[in-house]
């Protein structure tokens, strides 16, 4: 049995579920005081620029 080790993410976004969804749907800027970006903010921006939801 092979167990995977838990690794720290390169970037994470912290906030309420509503605020996280607003960021993912481009209705709230990730620099808002309502959310917290942990790690590589440039990677989050890169991902947001290249993804879309509905």
Backbone atoms as SQL, in Angstrom:
CREATE TABLE atoms (id INTEGER PRIMARY KEY, chain TEXT, resi INTEGER, resn TEXT, atom TEXT, x REAL, y REAL, z REAL);
INSERT INTO atoms VALUES
  (1, 'A', 1, 'UNK', 'N', 0.839, -1.173, 0.000),
  (2, 'A', 1, 'UNK', 'CA', 0.000, 0.000, 0.000),
  (3, 'A', 1, 'UNK', 'C', 0.885, 1.237, 0.000),
  (4, 'A', 2, 'UNK', 'N', 0.622, 2.115, -0.944),
  (5, 'A', 2, 'UNK', 'CA', 1.416, 3.344, -1.067),
  (6, 'A', 2, 'UNK', 'C', 0.596, 4.518, -0.554),
  (7, 'A', 3, 'UNK', 'N', 1.106, 5.216, 0.416),
  (8, 'A', 3, 'UNK', 'CA', 0.429, 6.399, 0.960),
  (9, 'A', 3, 'UNK', 'C', 1.082, 7.646, 0.401),
  (10, 'A', 4, 'UNK', 'N', 0.278, 8.560, -0.054),
  (11, 'A', 4, 'UNK', 'CA', 0.810, 9.823, -0.556),
  (12, 'A', 4, 'UNK', 'C', 1.008, 10.781, 0.601),
  (13, 'A', 5, 'UNK', 'N', 2.081, 11.516, 0.533),
  (14, 'A', 5, 'UNK', 'CA', 2.360, 12.524, 1.555),
  (15, 'A', 5, 'UNK', 'C', 1.560, 13.787, 1.244),
  (16, 'A', 6, 'UNK', 'N', 1.123, 14.466, 2.262),
  (17, 'A', 6, 'UNK', 'CA', 0.430, 15.743, 2.100),
  (18, 'A', 6, 'UNK', 'C', 1.471, 16.819, 1.831),
  (19, 'A', 7, 'UNK', 'N', 1.264, 17.572, 0.776),
  (20, 'A', 7, 'UNK', 'CA', 2.190, 18.644, 0.449),
  (21, 'A', 7, 'UNK', 'C', 1.460, 19.978, 0.472),
  (22, 'A', 8, 'UNK', 'N', 2.187, 21.011, 0.782),
  (23, 'A', 8, 'UNK', 'CA', 1.625, 22.359, 0.816),
  (24, 'A', 8, 'UNK', 'C', 1.350, 22.826, -0.615),
  (25, 'A', 9, 'UNK', 'N', 0.213, 23.472, -0.805),
  (26, 'A', 9, 'UNK', 'CA', -0.160, 23.984, -2.128),
  (27, 'A', 9, 'UNK', 'C', 0.706, 25.179, -2.507),
  (28, 'A', 10, 'UNK', 'N', 0.860, 25.386, -3.794),
  (29, 'A', 10, 'UNK', 'CA', 1.605, 26.544, -4.282),
  (30, 'A', 10, 'UNK', 'C', 0.831, 27.825, -4.025),
  (31, 'A', 11, 'UNK', 'N', -0.487, 27.735, -4.143),
  (32, 'A', 11, 'UNK', 'CA', -1.345, 28.890, -3.863),
  (33, 'A', 11, 'UNK', 'C', -2.667, 28.381, -3.277),
  (34, 'A', 12, 'UNK', 'N', -3.215, 29.142, -2.366),
  (35, 'A', 12, 'UNK', 'CA', -4.512, 28.817, -1.772),
  (36, 'A', 12, 'UNK', 'C', -5.293, 30.108, -1.595),
  (37, 'A', 13, 'UNK', 'N', -6.599, 29.970, -1.601),
  (38, 'A', 13, 'UNK', 'CA', -7.487, 31.112, -1.430),
  (39, 'A', 13, 'UNK', 'C', -8.368, 30.815, -0.231),
  (40, 'A', 14, 'UNK', 'N', -8.415, 31.734, 0.712),
  (41, 'A', 14, 'UNK', 'CA', -9.169, 31.526, 1.949),
  (42, 'A', 14, 'UNK', 'C', -10.255, 32.578, 2.067),
  (43, 'A', 15, 'UNK', 'N', -11.454, 32.130, 2.414),
  (44, 'A', 15, 'UNK', 'CA', -12.584, 33.024, 2.617),
  (45, 'A', 15, 'UNK', 'C', -13.851, 32.204, 2.777),
  (46, 'A', 16, 'UNK', 'N', -14.975, 32.893, 2.836),
  (47, 'A', 16, 'UNK', 'CA', -16.243, 32.170, 2.915),
  (48, 'A', 16, 'UNK', 'C', -16.498, 31.495, 1.566),
  (49, 'A', 17, 'UNK', 'N', -17.340, 30.483, 1.574),
  (50, 'A', 17, 'UNK', 'CA', -17.662, 29.794, 0.328),
  (51, 'A', 17, 'UNK', 'C', -18.232, 30.779, -0.694),
  (52, 'A', 18, 'UNK', 'N', -19.093, 31.646, -0.259),
  (53, 'A', 18, 'UNK', 'CA', -19.687, 32.636, -1.162),
  (54, 'A', 18, 'UNK', 'C', -18.605, 33.509, -1.792),
  (55, 'A', 19, 'UNK', 'N', -17.673, 34.015, -0.978),
  (56, 'A', 19, 'UNK', 'CA', -16.624, 34.887, -1.505),
  (57, 'A', 19, 'UNK', 'C', -15.670, 34.131, -2.425),
  (58, 'A', 20, 'UNK', 'N', -15.379, 32.868, -2.111),
  (59, 'A', 20, 'UNK', 'CA', -14.515, 32.070, -2.986),
  (60, 'A', 20, 'UNK', 'C', -15.176, 31.877, -4.346),
  (61, 'A', 21, 'UNK', 'N', -16.468, 31.591, -4.337),
  (62, 'A', 21, 'UNK', 'CA', -17.195, 31.427, -5.597),
  (63, 'A', 21, 'UNK', 'C', -17.250, 32.743, -6.375),
  (64, 'A', 22, 'UNK', 'N', -17.394, 33.849, -5.670),
  (65, 'A', 22, 'UNK', 'CA', -17.386, 35.154, -6.343),
  (66, 'A', 22, 'UNK', 'C', -16.044, 35.412, -7.017),
  (67, 'A', 23, 'UNK', 'N', -14.945, 35.052, -6.376),
  (68, 'A', 23, 'UNK', 'CA', -13.620, 35.206, -6.993),
  (69, 'A', 23, 'UNK', 'C', -13.520, 34.318, -8.230),
  (70, 'A', 24, 'UNK', 'N', -13.928, 33.053, -8.106),
  (71, 'A', 24, 'UNK', 'CA', -13.829, 32.128, -9.237),
  (72, 'A', 24, 'UNK', 'C', -14.689, 32.564, -10.419),
  (73, 'A', 25, 'UNK', 'N', -15.787, 33.263, -10.143),
  (74, 'A', 25, 'UNK', 'CA', -16.671, 33.747, -11.195),
  (75, 'A', 25, 'UNK', 'C', -16.399, 35.192, -11.582),
  (76, 'A', 26, 'UNK', 'N', -15.265, 35.727, -11.148),
  (77, 'A', 26, 'UNK', 'CA', -14.807, 37.089, -11.476),
  (78, 'A', 26, 'UNK', 'C', -15.752, 38.173, -11.001),
  (79, 'A', 27, 'UNK', 'N', -16.475, 37.933, -9.918),
  (80, 'A', 27, 'UNK', 'CA', -17.378, 38.944, -9.352),
  (81, 'A', 27, 'UNK', 'C', -16.766, 39.620, -8.127),
  (82, 'A', 28, 'UNK', 'N', -15.625, 39.077, -7.668),
  (83, 'A', 28, 'UNK', 'CA', -14.887, 39.648, -6.535),
  (84, 'A', 28, 'UNK', 'C', -13.412, 39.517, -6.854),
  (85, 'A', 29, 'UNK', 'N', -12.691, 40.603, -6.725),
  (86, 'A', 29, 'UNK', 'CA', -11.258, 40.593, -7.006),
  (87, 'A', 29, 'UNK', 'C', -10.511, 39.824, -5.925),
  (88, 'A', 30, 'UNK', 'N', -9.525, 38.996, -6.300),
  (89, 'A', 30, 'UNK', 'CA', -8.776, 38.257, -5.288),
  (90, 'A', 30, 'UNK', 'C', -7.958, 39.138, -4.345),
  (91, 'A', 31, 'UNK', 'N', -7.849, 40.422, -4.661),
  (92, 'A', 31, 'UNK', 'CA', -7.150, 41.339, -3.755),
  (93, 'A', 31, 'UNK', 'C', -8.097, 41.945, -2.723),
  (94, 'A', 32, 'UNK', 'N', -9.366, 41.569, -2.788),
  (95, 'A', 32, 'UNK', 'CA', -10.358, 42.072, -1.837),
  (96, 'A', 32, 'UNK', 'C', -9.986, 41.667, -0.407),
  (97, 'A', 33, 'UNK', 'N', -10.350, 42.507, 0.535),
  (98, 'A', 33, 'UNK', 'CA', -10.091, 42.188, 1.950),
  (99, 'A', 33, 'UNK', 'C', -11.004, 41.060, 2.440),
  (100, 'A', 34, 'UNK', 'N', -11.973, 40.660, 1.629),
  (101, 'A', 34, 'UNK', 'CA', -12.894, 39.589, 2.012),
  (102, 'A', 34, 'UNK', 'C', -12.296, 38.205, 1.817),
  (103, 'A', 35, 'UNK', 'N', -11.193, 38.111, 1.044),
  (104, 'A', 35, 'UNK', 'CA', -10.511, 36.832, 0.836),
  (105, 'A', 35, 'UNK', 'C', -9.022, 37.009, 1.104),
  (106, 'A', 36, 'UNK', 'N', -8.349, 35.910, 1.310),
  (107, 'A', 36, 'UNK', 'CA', -6.906, 35.936, 1.561),
  (108, 'A', 36, 'UNK', 'C', -6.225, 34.981, 0.596),
  (109, 'A', 37, 'UNK', 'N', -5.223, 35.473, -0.126),
  (110, 'A', 37, 'UNK', 'CA', -4.425, 34.642, -1.017),
  (111, 'A', 37, 'UNK', 'C', -3.168, 34.239, -0.259),
  (112, 'A', 38, 'UNK', 'N', -2.949, 32.937, -0.183),
  (113, 'A', 38, 'UNK', 'CA', -1.771, 32.398, 0.492),
  (114, 'A', 38, 'UNK', 'C', -0.862, 31.782, -0.559),
  (115, 'A', 39, 'UNK', 'N', 0.374, 32.216, -0.600),
  (116, 'A', 39, 'UNK', 'CA', 1.310, 31.653, -1.568),
  (117, 'A', 39, 'UNK', 'C', 1.450, 32.523, -2.797),
  (118, 'A', 40, 'UNK', 'N', 1.569, 31.867, -3.951),
  (119, 'A', 40, 'UNK', 'CA', 1.905, 32.510, -5.213),
  (120, 'A', 40, 'UNK', 'C', 0.670, 33.156, -5.857),
  (121, 'A', 41, 'UNK', 'N', 0.451, 34.438, -5.582),
  (122, 'A', 41, 'UNK', 'CA', -0.715, 35.160, -6.126),
  (123, 'A', 41, 'UNK', 'C', -0.664, 35.223, -7.648),
  (124, 'A', 42, 'UNK', 'N', 0.526, 35.276, -8.216),
  (125, 'A', 42, 'UNK', 'CA', 0.649, 35.315, -9.675),
  (126, 'A', 42, 'UNK', 'C', 0.113, 34.030, -10.300),
  (127, 'A', 43, 'UNK', 'N', 0.296, 32.905, -9.635),
  (128, 'A', 43, 'UNK', 'CA', -0.244, 31.641, -10.135),
  (129, 'A', 43, 'UNK', 'C', -1.769, 31.653, -10.088),
  (130, 'A', 44, 'UNK', 'N', -2.343, 32.204, -9.038),
  (131, 'A', 44, 'UNK', 'CA', -3.800, 32.330, -8.967),
  (132, 'A', 44, 'UNK', 'C', -4.307, 33.191, -10.120),
  (133, 'A', 45, 'UNK', 'N', -3.659, 34.322, -10.368),
  (134, 'A', 45, 'UNK', 'CA', -4.054, 35.194, -11.477),
  (135, 'A', 45, 'UNK', 'C', -3.953, 34.462, -12.815),
  (136, 'A', 46, 'UNK', 'N', -2.870, 33.710, -12.998),
  (137, 'A', 46, 'UNK', 'CA', -2.669, 32.921, -14.215),
  (138, 'A', 46, 'UNK', 'C', -3.817, 31.937, -14.397),
  (139, 'A', 47, 'UNK', 'N', -4.179, 31.239, -13.337),
  (140, 'A', 47, 'UNK', 'CA', -5.253, 30.238, -13.388),
  (141, 'A', 47, 'UNK', 'C', -6.611, 30.903, -13.667),
  (142, 'A', 48, 'UNK', 'N', -6.878, 32.018, -12.992),
  (143, 'A', 48, 'UNK', 'CA', -8.152, 32.714, -13.190),
  (144, 'A', 48, 'UNK', 'C', -8.274, 33.236, -14.631),
  (145, 'A', 49, 'UNK', 'N', -7.163, 33.708, -15.197),
  (146, 'A', 49, 'UNK', 'CA', -7.179, 34.222, -16.565),
  (147, 'A', 49, 'UNK', 'C', -7.493, 33.132, -17.587),
  (148, 'A', 50, 'UNK', 'N', -7.207, 31.875, -17.242),
  (149, 'A', 50, 'UNK', 'CA', -7.336, 30.795, -18.211),
  (150, 'A', 50, 'UNK', 'C', -8.474, 29.810, -17.911),
  (151, 'A', 51, 'UNK', 'N', -9.277, 30.124, -16.922),
  (152, 'A', 51, 'UNK', 'CA', -10.383, 29.224, -16.581),
  (153, 'A', 51, 'UNK', 'C', -11.704, 29.966, -16.657),
  (154, 'A', 52, 'UNK', 'N', -12.753, 29.209, -16.843),
  (155, 'A', 52, 'UNK', 'CA', -14.075, 29.828, -16.847),
  (156, 'A', 52, 'UNK', 'C', -15.082, 28.858, -16.243),
  (157, 'A', 53, 'UNK', 'N', -16.072, 29.404, -15.606),
  (158, 'A', 53, 'UNK', 'CA', -17.146, 28.638, -15.000),
  (159, 'A', 53, 'UNK', 'C', -18.461, 29.144, -15.563),
  (160, 'A', 54, 'UNK', 'N', -19.126, 28.261, -16.302),
  (161, 'A', 54, 'UNK', 'CA', -20.457, 28.560, -16.846),
  (162, 'A', 54, 'UNK', 'C', -20.498, 29.808, -17.569);
